[in-house]
Amino acid sequence: MTVSLKIFCGDGEVVRSLRIGSRLDKYRLIKKLGYGGFATVYAALDQIENRQVALKVPEEKYVADAASLEDLQREVRIMAKLEHEHIVQLKDARFIDGRFVMVFPLGVESLDSRLQRRMGRQTAVDLAQQMIAAVAFAHGNKILHRDIKPDNFILFANNHLRLTDFGLARIHRGRCDHSASGTLGYMAPEQAMGKPTFRSDVFSLGLVLYRMFAGELPAYPFEAPLPGAARVKRVLSPEYLALIRKSIEPNPTKRFRDAVAMLNAFKQIRQPLKETTRAKASPPASKRSSRRRSAA
């Protein structure tokens, strides 16, 4: 399998295309995991440590252009300072054979992929807490992510979740104008107008939580009844419902000021799931393999 990806060095020389099975220093490419307008992500084998990793290789224009290269280096510096159990750790970042390569631990799948299958209600609550904790740590370090969505949460073994992709992230120094960057469907209204704040990340995070429990996203503007609202109401306690509702308020001043405040509110909720849901008897052991509980 050949992946056409021509990268230009600073002097304009074209570097050979990447091929699955070829090597970048100590990394042997195994397969292509995904591609976006910014970069291609590969699964690779670290042949010295004998473990699989994920390689993020930016497109040629982000390496050849000085301003874009500065953005890449900003992403590296931001991720290097965010050492947290629920944020993907940057293992390495450097030029290899003329390509700018970022190296990360290889997860099992993205949250977006996981949401295509049924999920236990308690598992969904556990993942929600991990998501909020990750964004709260970033906000506590004055980092505005600007692209919170299921694709950017990676699941590792034992449902351990980590936040990744800080390509749009910025150090937040108060309200300021940026380009309207982000992902449609998860972007806060004020972020779409180029005025993102920590409250914008809260909005996006709230939508991820809503989708996880409702099975779908609400249509904006949010008018009652919301899509999937009845399903969510049957599962979640009133306090947890209020937390999600507050996080997706169209008016940013009515949201949590940041994910730190959101996490504090989450920790005050003793029973995220309704008692009737928690009290349901487990199915007999003979049937557990064929019956899967749903968070939706």
N, C-alpha and C positions, 0 to 999 in steps of 0.2 A: 504494500500500500504506500502510495506517495502523496504527501501533503504539499501542495504548492505554496510556498511561503518565501518569497524573495525579500531579503533584507539588505538595505544599502548601508554600507559603512560611511563614516564621515567623509571619505574622499570620493564617494559616489560609486565605489566598486560594488557590484552585485555579488552577494554571498550565495552559495549553493542552497537549493531548497532543502527543507527538512524532510527526512524520510523515516517512517516508522521502522525501528530496528537500528537506526543510526545512533551515533553517540554525540553528546555535547559534554566534553570533558569526561567526568566520571558517570554521567547520566546516559542510560540507553533508553530511547523512546520506545514505549510499549504500545500505546494507542492514543488516539485523539479523544479527549473528554468533552470538549466543547469549543465553540467559536463565537466571538462577538465582534462588534465593530472595532474594539480596542485591542484584543489579544486572542491568541489561541492557547488553550490549556491542554496539556498532555499528561498522561500517566507515564512515569519513567522509573527505571530501576537505578538506584544509587549502587553502583557496582563495588564500591569500597565498603559502605555500611551494610550492603545486602538488604536494603529495604526499599519499598516503593514510595515514591514521592509524586507531588504534582508540580509541573513546570508551567509557569505562565510566561508566554513569549509574546511581547507586544508586536503590533503590526509595524511595518517598515517606516511609516510616516512618523511614528512616535519615537523612533530612534534617530532618524535623520534630522528632524526639526529640533532646534535648540530649545524652544519654549516647551514643546511636548516632552522632551527629555527631562526638562526641569520638573514637569508634573510627575513623571515617573519616579524621579528621585525624591520628590515630596511624599509620594505614596510609600516608598521604602522607609523613609525616616519616621513617618507616622506609625507604620506597622511595627517598626523596630522598638518603639517606646511603649507599645501596648502589650505587655506581658500579663495575660489573664487566662484562666482556665477555659473561658468560653469565647476566646478570640483566637483565630487561626494564627499560629506562630510562624513568622518569617524565618526560614532556616538559612537562606543565602540569597544574595542579589548581586549580580555582576555581569560583565560582558564575557561571553563565551563564543569564540570564533565569530566575533562581530555582531553577535546577537545579545540583547539585554534580556537576561533570564532571572526570574524570581522563583524561588524554590519553597514549597510548602509541604507539610505533611499531607498524605493522601487520605481523604475521608471515604466513607462508604457510599454516600449519596447526598444530594441536596435535599433540603426540606421540601422544595417544590416537587421533587420526585416522590418523596415519602407521602406527600398529601394526595397522591393519586391512589393510595390504598387506604383501607380502613385503619383507624388508629384508636387505641383504647383511650377512654376519657382521662384516666389518671396520667397516662403517658403524655397526653396533650397538655395537661396542667404542668407537668414537670418540664416539658420543652418550653412552655411559655415563660416559666421562671428563669430558665437558662438564657432565653432570648433577651428578656428585660435586663438581666444582670450584665450581659455583654454590652448592650447599648449604654447602660448606666455607667459602666467603667469607662467607655469611650468619652461620654459626656463629662465624667468626673475629671478627665484629662484634657478637657476643652476641645475634644475632637467631634466635629459634626460629620456624620457619615454621608448623608444625602442620597443613599441608595439602599434603604432598608427594604428587603423583599425576600420571599422564600428562597429564591435562587442563591442568595448570598448568606444563607445559613447552611452549614455543612454538618452532616451527622457522621459521627465516628462510632466505634464499637460501643455497645451498651447504651445506645441512645444519648451519647454525649454530644452536645451541640456546640458549634463554634461559629462566630460571625467572621466573614471574610470580605474581600474586595473593597479596599479603601481607596480605589482609584479616583473617586469624586470627593473624597473627604478633605476637609479643611480645618485648620485651627480656628476656632470660633473666637472672635474678638468683639462681640456685640453685633447688633443688627447691621448688615451690610449687603450690598447688591452682588449677586453672582449671576452667571448664566443660568437659564432655566434647565439645569441638568437633573436627571433622575429617571425614574421609570414610570410611564403613564400607568394609571391604575393604582399606584401606591404613593404617588407624589402629592404632598399637601398643596392646597390652593395657593398659599403664599409662596411656596417654593416654585410653583409653575410660573409665578410672576417675578422670579429672580430674587426673592427675599427670604431665604431659608433661615431658620433658627433651630435650636434644640427641640422646640415644640413641633417642628416639621418632622423630625425623626420619630417623635412620639406618635404622630399621626400615622406615619407609615407602619410603625410597629403595631399600633392598634388594629390596622387593617389586616396585618398578617395574623394576629390573634383571632380576629373575627372570622377570617377565612378558615382557620384551622378548626374552629368549633362549628361554624355554620355550613361549611362545605362550599361556600361561594363568597364573592365580594359584594358588598352593598353598592348600589348605583348612586352616584353623586348627582344632585344634592340628596342628602340622607333624609328621606321622608318616611314616616311610619305608615305601614309596617315595613321594616327592612327585610330584604331577601334573607331567608334562613333564620329570621328573628325568633320564630316560634320554636324552632329546633334548638337554638341556643338557650332559650328561656327554660326549656325542659331539663337542660343539663346543668347549667351554671347557677350558682347562688346569686341572689340580688346584688350582693356586694361586688362580686366579680363582674356581673353584667354592667354595673355602674362604672367600674374601672375601664372596661373596654369602651363604653359609650363616651366617657370623658376623654379618652385618648383620641377619639376620632371626631371630636367636635369640629365643625367647619371653621368656627371662630377660634383662632389660636390662643387668645387670651383665656378661653374657658378650658383649655387642656392643661395637663401637667406641664410645669415649666421645663422639665427635662426628664430623662429616663431615671435619674436618681430619685426624684420625687415619685415617679411611677413605681419604682421598685419598693420604696418605703411603703406606699399604699398597698402594694401586693402583699407585702409581709404582714400587714395588719389583718388580712383576710384569713380567718381560721379555717373556713370550709369553702374552698373554691367551687366544689361540686355540691349539688343539691343533696340533702340527706336522703331523699327517696332514691336517688341514683346510687349513692354509696351503700345503701342498705340492701340493695338487690342481691339475692343469693347468687353465688357463682354456679354456672352450669356443672353438671356431673363431669367427672374427669373424662369419661368416655366421649363426651360431646365437646370438650374444650377445643380439641384440634379442629373441629369443623365449624365452630361458632366464633366469630371475631367481633369484639365490641367496637362500636364506632363513636368517634368524638363528635360527629356531625348529627 
